[in-house]
Amino acid sequence: MNVPLGAKMWRQLRMASACCGAVMVAAAPVNGSAQTDTQFDLTCKGIVHSENIGADDIVPPPDQRLPRTDPYSLTLRVDLNRMAFCTDECAAIEAVAAARADVVVFRAQAGGAFGVGFDSLTIERTSGAFSHTWNRTGDRSRNLPFTRNVAVGTCEKAEFTPLPESAF
């Protein structure tokens, strides 16, 4: 499903894509005082713009053709006391890359050749704005090209759901 975008949002997506996901958009504030809270959930909604990078000769199936823009959602459980978080169904606990008074950097993976493995996820604590940029590996055998995905939107704070305990 394609979502229409205004000229301003296209510029923001292009800037995010060019600047490795460092753009933040104006958004509604996170409920409560996020600068002093250390345990919270975040419910994030916005849009994701996906585009092919490299391998122009690959023609993907119609439902995989790019560029396209779709709705995007992400749920995070955040425990800054442990500097840990998980996403959606909480299948894996991840380390928070950095937490400051103004921003939380959840992921900051540089990636390798052609940016494969790049993953940047940041949330601005005062406004609730998020930026999530990641690259997906292509698969020539299935006609799927390398893709860059840039998601932007807002997060709202919710009651904390504890992270699962480690088995050992």
Secondary structure, DSSP 8 states (H G I E B T S, - for coil): ------HHHHHHHHHHHHTTT---------SS-TTT--EEEEEEEEEEEEEE-S-TT----GGG-SSEEEEEEEEEEEETTTTEEEETTT-S-EE-SEE-SSEEEEEEE--SGGGTT-EEEEEETTT-EEEEEEEE--BGGGTB--EEEEEEEEEEEE----------
